[in-house]
Amino acid sequence: MESRRKFIKNTVLSSTAIAVGSSVMGMPASSYRRIIGANDRLNVAIAGLGRRVGAYYEPIARKESNVNLMYLCDVMESQRLKAMENISKRIDYKPKLENDIRKVIDDKEVDILINATPDHWHTPGSILAMKGGKHVYVEKPSSHNMNENELLVKAAKKYNKVVQMGNQQRSSPISMDIINQIHNGVIGTPYKAVAFYSNGRGEVPIQKKTSVPKGLDWELWQGPAIHREYTEETWDYNWHWYGWNYGTAEAGNNATHELDIARWALQVEFPQYAEVEGDKRHFINDGWEMYDTILATFKFADNKIIQWDGKSRNAYQTYGAGRGTIIYGSEGSVFMDRGKYILRDRSGQVIKEVNSNSDEAGTALGGGGSLSTRHMVNFFETIRGKDKLKAPIDDANTSMAMVHYTNIAYRINKGFKIDEKTGKIQDEDAMKLWGREYEKGWEPTL
């Protein structure tokens, strides 16, 4: 990659010298932009063009990012065509369309992989990308299980790559501001954080075997997961709720964000104990196969506690918002979400309220907005050595552990002790779910 950039830089200098006079001025704007700043330009590929892809258009298209979108990759043809149509409204060149993520990774010109594939692809795809010399922006949840959680961190270190998870609230100026105040004692000693999510998801169809949708590479979609026959309603979104082969339930889908904020505020690492109370409470006979209502509790050293109150199919806003985090301290409390924070004293009186008017999506499907843009720009600039990651994968995956503890405790129907230094679970039944079984030949390795 370095040799390529030196070559481009020399080419730019030569081209500029030759073009003195009217030649440069006569170039089309798109060609001119390809020359200016080419030695610092990053070639980007996006894998996974579903609901999240809209969050990447602005950070990629903005002139200051100085990136070149080389590939739009997805196993569904309609997704590729739709993404091309949408990005073409923002850039004046056409990226390549590709079905197979492995072909994208094999292209040595690609510097960055944005990994927005389904959960079961996040760690395997990211490790393949790092092996192929790419930096990685991986969407949440960055891992499907605790074993992958460890592998991803080891891979980033082994291949010396910049890897950031898409927990974009870490790049929120007001979130950084209030967290810094908490760390400096604005609410005294913080001792508890309640992370929450409330949404009114509806009934999910019961799975029925059917033909693979037109344009979908079902075998490649499954990739590392154990392969099976296609069932309708699976590939587009409902894979989140159809068992543990592909998804990580609502903990991985959404709790990832707020649990990360809670740990950030309390300045804790791994918990000492995890337990949950959860069940499927709504549409009892539909196709949803895991909890839709859960309360997870994590106990840390110094009597600190983090809880996640997750309601996937009951939109009652218990805490006054659809999602967010409340941090309790000895002298006050803070409510915070993606757009604001409210600081209260111990009596509950509002001391300060700051609203950023953020356009970042909350509980709506898809998402994107100013925080996603900031987060990705931070990633680009870190690769260039001009910034420092807001969510480096080693720290992000420490937060991710709570996601996996939640799912494991639910699946074995009991709590367990945890080694707070290593994150290892001190329970034989729980450790059976530390990793997962893979389709033969697809096992992620370093």
C-alpha positions in Angstrom: 0.0 0.0 0.0 2.9 2.4 0.9 4.6 1.7 -2.5 1.3 2.4 -4.3 1.0 5.7 -2.5 4.6 6.7 -3.3 3.9 5.9 -7.0 0.7 7.9 -7.0 2.5 10.8 -5.3 5.3 10.8 -7.9 2.7 10.5 -10.7 0.8 13.5 -9.3 4.0 15.6 -9.2 4.9 14.7 -12.7 1.4 15.3 -14.0 1.2 18.6 -12.3 4.5 19.7 -13.9 3.3 18.7 -17.4 0.0 20.3 -16.9 1.3 23.8 -16.1 -0.8 26.2 -18.2 -4.2 25.2 -19.4 -4.2 21.4 -19.3 -5.3 21.0 -15.6 -8.0 23.7 -16.1 -9.3 21.7 -19.0 -9.8 18.5 -17.0 -13.2 17.3 -15.9 -13.8 18.0 -12.2 -13.8 14.3 -11.4 -10.4 13.8 -13.0 -9.0 16.8 -11.3 -10.1 15.5 -7.9 -8.5 12.2 -8.5 -5.1 13.9 -8.9 -5.3 16.4 -6.0 -4.5 14.7 -2.7 -4.0 11.3 -4.3 -1.1 10.4 -2.1 -3.3 10.7 1.0 -6.4 9.1 -0.6 -7.9 5.9 0.9 -9.6 3.3 -1.2 -12.8 2.0 0.5 -15.0 -1.0 0.0 -18.4 -1.6 1.6 -19.5 -5.1 2.3 -23.2 -5.3 3.3 -25.6 -2.9 1.6 -28.7 -3.2 3.7 -30.3 -0.7 6.0 -27.1 0.6 7.5 -25.4 1.6 4.2 -27.0 5.0 4.1 -24.9 6.0 7.1 -21.8 5.7 4.9 -22.8 7.9 2.0 -22.0 11.3 3.7 -18.6 10.4 5.2 -17.5 8.8 1.9 -18.9 11.6 -0.4 -17.6 14.6 1.6 -14.6 16.2 -0.1 -12.6 16.5 3.1 -12.7 12.7 3.7 -10.5 12.2 0.5 -11.6 8.7 0.0 -12.4 6.7 -3.2 -15.2 4.2 -3.0 -14.0 1.2 -5.0 -16.6 -1.5 -4.3 -20.2 -1.9 -3.3 -20.4 -5.6 -2.2 -23.5 -7.5 -1.3 -24.8 -11.1 -1.9 -28.2 -9.7 -3.0 -28.2 -8.1 -6.5 -31.1 -5.7 -5.7 -29.1 -4.3 -2.8 -26.1 -3.7 -5.0 -28.2 -1.9 -7.6 -30.0 0.2 -5.0 -26.8 1.3 -3.3 -25.3 2.2 -6.7 -28.3 4.4 -7.5 -28.2 6.1 -4.1 -24.4 6.7 -4.0 -24.4 8.0 -7.6 -26.4 11.0 -6.4 -23.5 12.0 -4.2 -20.3 11.1 -6.1 -19.3 11.6 -9.7 -17.8 8.2 -10.4 -19.0 4.6 -10.3 -17.6 2.0 -7.8 -17.5 -1.6 -8.9 -20.4 -3.9 -7.9 -19.3 -7.3 -6.4 -21.2 -10.2 -5.0 -18.3 -11.9 -3.1 -16.5 -10.2 -0.2 -13.5 -12.4 -0.7 -12.9 -11.0 -4.2 -13.0 -7.5 -2.7 -10.5 -8.5 0.0 -8.2 -10.0 -2.7 -7.9 -6.6 -4.4 -4.7 -5.1 -3.1 -5.7 -1.6 -4.0 -8.4 -1.6 -1.3 -7.2 0.0 1.9 -10.4 -0.2 4.0 -13.3 -2.6 4.4 -16.5 -1.3 5.9 -18.0 -4.5 7.2 -21.8 -4.1 7.5 -22.7 -7.7 6.9 -24.9 -9.7 9.2 -23.6 -10.6 12.7 -22.2 -14.0 11.9 -20.0 -12.4 9.2 -18.5 -9.6 11.3 -15.5 -11.3 12.9 -14.7 -13.8 10.1 -15.0 -11.1 7.4 -13.0 -8.6 9.4 -10.2 -11.1 10.1 -10.1 -12.0 6.4 -9.9 -8.3 5.5 -7.0 -7.8 8.0 -5.2 -10.8 6.5 -5.6 -9.1 3.1 -4.0 -5.9 4.4 -7.1 -3.9 5.1 -8.1 -1.6 7.9 -11.6 -2.4 9.1 -14.6 -0.4 10.2 -16.9 -3.2 11.6 -20.5 -2.6 12.5 -21.9 -3.7 15.9 -21.9 -6.3 17.2 -18.3 -6.7 16.2 -18.4 -10.4 17.3 -20.9 -13.2 17.4 -19.6 -14.9 20.6 -16.8 -14.5 23.1 -14.3 -16.6 21.2 -14.7 -14.3 18.2 -14.5 -11.3 20.6 -11.0 -12.4 21.5 -9.9 -13.4 18.0 -10.8 -10.0 16.6 -8.7 -8.2 19.1 -5.8 -10.6 18.5 -6.1 -10.1 14.8 -5.9 -6.3 15.0 -2.7 -6.6 17.0 -1.2 -9.3 14.9 -1.8 -7.6 11.6 -1.3 -4.0 13.0 -4.5 -2.7 11.5 -6.8 0.1 12.6 -10.1 -1.5 13.6 -13.1 0.5 14.8 -16.5 -0.7 15.9 -19.6 1.2 14.8 -20.6 2.4 18.3 -20.9 5.9 17.0 -22.0 7.6 20.2 -18.4 7.5 21.2 -17.9 10.3 18.7 -20.6 12.5 20.1 -19.2 15.8 21.4 -21.8 16.2 24.1 -21.4 12.5 25.2 -17.6 13.0 25.5 -18.3 16.2 27.4 -20.6 14.7 30.0 -18.5 11.5 30.4 -15.5 13.7 31.1 -17.5 15.6 33.7 -18.6 12.3 35.3 -15.0 11.2 35.5 -14.1 14.5 37.1 -16.7 14.0 39.8 -19.8 16.1 38.7 -22.1 13.5 40.2 -19.7 12.3 42.9 -18.8 8.6 42.8 -20.7 6.9 39.9 -21.9 3.5 41.1 -24.7 2.3 38.8 -25.7 2.7 35.2 -29.0 1.6 33.6 -28.9 1.1 29.8 -32.2 0.8 28.2 -34.0 0.1 24.8 -37.7 0.1 24.1 -39.2 -0.6 20.7 -42.5 -1.8 19.3 -41.3 -4.5 16.9 -44.3 -6.5 15.6 -45.1 -10.1 14.9 -42.5 -12.2 13.1 -43.5 -14.8 10.5 -42.9 -18.5 11.4 -40.1 -19.8 9.2 -41.2 -21.9 6.2 -39.0 -23.5 3.6 -39.2 -21.8 0.3 -37.1 -21.0 -2.8 -34.2 -18.6 -2.5 -35.2 -15.1 -3.5 -34.1 -14.0 -7.0 -30.6 -12.5 -7.0 -29.6 -13.8 -3.6 -26.5 -15.9 -3.1 -27.8 -17.8 -0.1 -24.8 -20.0 0.4 -22.5 -17.0 0.5 -24.9 -15.1 2.7 -24.6 -18.0 5.2 -20.8 -18.1 4.9 -19.3 -19.0 8.3 -22.7 -20.1 9.8 -23.9 -23.6 9.6 -25.6 -23.9 6.2 -29.3 -24.9 5.9 -32.1 -24.6 3.4 -33.6 -21.2 2.9 -36.7 -20.1 4.9 -38.8 -17.1 3.8 -38.3 -13.8 5.6 -34.8 -14.7 6.7 -32.1 -12.9 4.7 -33.4 -9.3 4.9 -33.8 -8.7 8.6 -35.5 -11.5 10.5 -32.4 -13.5 10.8 -31.9 -11.4 14.0 -34.6 -13.4 15.7 -34.4 -16.8 14.0 -32.1 -18.6 16.4 -28.5 -18.2 17.3 -26.9 -19.4 14.0 -26.9 -15.9 12.5 -27.9 -13.3 15.1 -27.1 -12.1 18.6 -30.6 -11.1 19.7 -31.4 -7.6 20.8 -28.4 -7.5 23.0 -26.1 -7.6 20.0 -28.4 -5.6 17.8 -28.9 -2.6 20.1 -27.7 -3.1 23.7 -24.2 -3.0 22.3 -24.4 0.8 22.2 -25.8 1.7 25.6 -23.8 -1.0 27.5 -20.7 0.6 26.0 -21.7 4.0 27.2 -22.5 2.6 30.7 -19.0 1.0 31.0 -17.4 4.1 29.7 -19.1 6.2 32.3 -18.3 3.8 35.2 -14.7 3.2 34.0 -15.0 -0.6 34.5 -13.7 -3.5 32.5 -15.0 -7.0 32.9 -17.7 -7.7 35.5 -17.4 -10.3 38.3 -20.9 -11.7 37.9 -23.7 -11.7 35.3 -27.3 -12.7 35.5 -30.5 -12.1 33.5 -34.3 -12.3 33.8 -35.7 -12.6 30.3 -38.3 -14.4 28.1 -40.4 -14.1 25.0 -43.4 -12.1 26.2 -45.2 -11.1 23.0 -46.8 -12.9 20.1 -46.1 -16.1 21.8 -46.8 -18.3 18.8 -44.9 -16.3 16.1 -41.5 -17.0 14.6 -39.4 -15.1 17.1 -37.0 -17.6 18.7 -35.3 -15.8 21.6 -36.1 -13.3 24.4 -37.9 -10.1 23.4 -37.9 -8.8 27.0 -34.9 -8.9 29.3 -33.2 -7.4 32.3 -29.5 -8.1 32.5 -27.4 -7.3 35.5 -23.6 -7.1 35.7 -21.8 -6.7 39.0 -18.3 -5.2 39.1 -15.6 -4.5 41.6 -16.2 -1.7 44.1 -20.0 -2.5 44.2 -20.5 -0.9 40.7 -23.5 -2.2 38.7 -24.6 -2.0 35.1 -28.0 -3.1 34.0 -29.6 -3.4 30.6 -33.4 -3.1 30.4 -34.4 -4.3 27.0 -37.9 -4.4 25.6 -38.0 -5.2 21.9 -41.7 -5.4 21.5 -43.1 -3.1 24.1 -42.5 0.6 23.1 -43.4 2.0 26.6 -40.7 4.5 27.3 -40.0 3.6 30.9 -37.2 6.2 31.2 -38.7 8.9 29.0 -36.9 7.9 25.8 -36.6 5.0 23.4 -33.0 4.4 24.3 -30.3 5.8 26.4 -28.3 5.4 29.6 -28.8 6.7 33.1 -25.7 7.0 35.4 -26.2 7.3 39.1 -23.6 8.8 41.4 -23.3 9.6 45.1 -24.2 13.3 44.5 -26.4 13.2 41.4 -27.3 11.5 38.2 -27.1 11.9 34.4 -29.5 10.9 31.7 -27.9 10.7 28.3 -28.7 9.5 24.8 -27.5 10.2 21.3 -28.9 13.7 21.2 -28.7 15.2 24.7 -27.8 14.8 28.4 -29.6 16.0 31.5 -27.5 16.5 34.7 -29.4 16.4 38.0 -28.3 16.8 41.6 -29.1 14.3 44.3 -32.5 15.8 44.9 -33.4 15.3 41.3 -33.3 18.9 40.4 -32.1 19.7 36.8 -28.7 21.4 37.0 -27.9 21.4 33.3 -29.5 20.2 30.1 -27.6 20.1 26.8 -29.3 19.2 23.5 -27.1 18.7 20.4 -30.1 18.4 18.0 -28.3 15.4 16.7 -29.9 13.8 13.6 -28.6 10.3 14.5 -31.3 7.6 14.3 -32.6 6.1 17.6 -34.9 3.1 17.4 -35.7 3.4 13.7 -34.3 0.7 11.4 -31.3 1.7 9.4 -29.9 4.8 11.0 -27.1 7.1 10.2 -26.5 10.8 10.8 -23.9 13.2 12.1 -22.5 10.8 14.7 -22.0 8.1 12.2 -20.2 10.6 10.0 -18.0 11.8 12.8 -17.2 8.3 13.8 -16.1 7.2 10.3 -14.1 10.4 9.7 -12.3 9.7 13.0 -11.5 6.2 11.6 -10.2 7.7 8.3 -8.0 10.2 10.1 -6.6 7.7 12.5 -5.4 5.6 9.6 -3.6 8.7 8.3 -2.1 9.2 11.7 -3.9 12.5 12.3 -6.3 11.3 15.0 -6.9 8.7 17.6 -9.7 6.1 17.5 -12.7 6.8 19.6 -13.7 3.1 19.7 -10.6 0.9 19.3 -11.6 -2.7 19.0 -9.9 -3.9 22.2 -11.9 -1.4 24.2 -15.1 -1.9 22.2 -14.9 -5.7 22.6 -14.6 -5.3 26.4 -18.0 -3.7 26.2 -19.2 -6.4 23.8 -18.5 -9.1 26.4 -21.6 -7.9 28.3 -23.6 -8.6 25.2 -22.4 -12.2 25.1 -22.8 -12.7 28.8 -26.4 -11.6 28.4 -27.1 -14.2 25.7 -25.2 -17.0 27.4 -27.0 -16.4 30.8 -30.3 -16.4 29.0 -29.5 -19.6 27.1 -28.4 -21.6 30.1 -31.0 -20.0 32.4 -28.7 -19.1 35.2 -26.1 -16.5 36.3 -22.4 -17.1 36.6 -19.1 -15.7 38.0 -16.6 -14.1 35.7 -12.8 -13.6 36.1 -12.7 -9.8 36.1 -9.1 -9.8 34.7 -9.6 -12.1 31.7 -13.3 -12.1 31.1 -13.4 -15.9 31.3 -16.7 -17.4 32.7 -16.4 -19.6 35.7 -19.2 -22.0 34.8 -18.9 -25.2 32.8 -22.3 -24.9 31.1 -21.7 -21.3 30.2 -18.3 -22.0 28.7 -19.9 -24.5 26.3 -21.3 -21.4 24.6 -18.0 -19.5 24.6 -17.7 -20.1 20.8 -19.8 -21.6 18.1 -19.7 -24.3 15.4 -18.8 -23.1 11.9 -19.5 -24.4 8.4 -16.6 -26.6 7.5 -13.8 -24.5 5.9 -15.1 -21.2 7.2 -13.6 -21.2 10.6 -11.9 -17.8 11.4 -8.2 -18.3 12.1 -5.3 -16.0 12.7 
